[in-house]
Amino acid sequence: MRLLITAIAFTLLASFNGVLHAEETANNLSNDSSRLRSLPTIKPVPGLYVKGYGIDKKKNNEMHEGLDIQAKNGSPVAATAPGTVKEVVGKHGSMRITVEHGNNLETSYGNLTTSNVKRGTKVLRGAKIGLAGDAPLFYQVFVSGVPVDPLSYILDK
């Protein structure tokens, strides 16, 4: 009888642990899904990459903390992930838009001629947020406030 009670107890314990693991796994999958949705995975504007992220040997080894994309003047610039517009600064021809995507991710789009959004606007991936100007679009990705290489996120290079 004692052996039977012990076996039932172990079975119940194993079953309970399975439920806990299933809930934990579901929570982890939900968190992973949220993180994946917040990744800036598309190119913000059609055009040529003219300058990448990294040390610029032509400018006394200064750090170039973004990606320059030469687009046709007036080309629509898209949000690269869903989020909320954090700020719109500058004036016609030299505007910059910053979007918060959650999970400590932000993107910044510089050298815009026009903004189609204002602070607080919710945007979807691919939403037109502004127009490119004559100067290359200066695109940046920040993780916890630190600039990182945007090309490590863009899937449609």
N, C-alpha and C positions, 0 to 999 in steps of 0.2 A: 504494500500500500504506500509506503514512504517513497519507493522508487517511482510509482505512478504520479504522486503529487509533485515530486521533483521534475519529472518529465513534463508535466502540464505547466509548471512554473516556467521552465526554460522555453517552452513553446510560446507561452504568452509574452515573455520577455523579448524573444526574438521577433515576434509579431509586432510588438510595441516599437522596438528599434527600427523595424522596417518602415513603419509609419513615420517615425521621426526623420529617417533618411529620405523618404519620399518627399516630405514637406521641405526639408532642407534643399534637396535637389530642385524642386519646383521654384523655391525662392532664388536659388543660384541662377537657374535658367532665365527667370524673369529679370534679374539684375543684368545678366549677360546680354539679353535682348535689348534692354534699355541702353547699355553701353554701345552695342553695335549700331543702333539707330542714331546715336549722337556722333558717330564718326564722320568726318568730312571727306567723303569718298569720291566726290566728282570734281572734275576740273571746273573752276568758276566761270571761265569764258573760253570760247574757241580762240586759238592763237598759238604762237610759237613761244616756247620757253627760251627767253633770252639771257636769263641770269638765274642761277640756282642758289640754294641755301648753302652757306659755308664761308670760309675764309676767302676774301677778295684780295688776291696778290697784287692787283693793279692799284689798289687803294690802301697801301701800307698795311696789308694784312688785316684790314678791318673785317669784322664779321658781318656778312649779309644775312640778316635774320628772316629771310622770306624768299619768295619766288617771284620773278618778274615774268609776266606773260604779255607779249605784244599782241594786242587784238586790234581789230579794225575799229577806228573811232566810232563811237555810238553803239558798239556791240553790247547786248544785254549781259550783265554780270549776275550770276546766280548764287544763291546761298548754297553752300556745299553740304549742309546738313540742316535738319530742322532745329529751330531755336528761337530765341528772343533777341531783338535788336537791343544792344547795350548802349550804343552811342552812334551818333552821326555828327561828324565834325568837319570843318573846313567850308570852303566856298566853291562855287562852280569851277570845275577844272581841277580842283585839288581836294576833293572830298574823300573822307575815310569812314567806312562803316564797320563796326565791330558787332559780332553776333555771339551770344552765349548759347552753347549747345547742351549744357549739363555735363555731369561727370568730369568737371574741371577742364572742359574743352571750350576754346574760343577761336573764332576765325576773324581776320581783319582783311578788308579790301580797300586798298589805297589807290589814289590817282583817278578817282571817278569824276565824271563831269556832272552827273545828276544822281540824286538819290530818290528811289521810289518808296522808301520806308522812313519811319521816324522811331525815336526811342520807344521801346515797349512793344513794337510790332512783332507779332508771332509770324515766323516764316517756315515754310516747308523746304525740304531739299529740292533744289531746282527752281525755287521762286525767284523771279527777277527782282533784285534789290536796287539796281542802279545801272548806269551806262558807263562803259569804258571811255577813257579820253585818249588824247594823243600819246601821252606817256604810257609806258607799259604798266599794266595792273600790278600793284605790289600786293601779293597775297601772302598772308601769314597764318600759321596755326600755333596756338599756345596751349600747353598742357600745364595746369596749375600756375599760369602766369609766365611760363618759360617758353620762349620760341623754340619750335622744333621744325624739322624738315617737312614741308608740306607734301613732298613727293612720296614720303613714307605712308601717306594716307590715301592719295589719289589712285583709284583703281583703273580709270579710263585715261591713262597717260597718253 
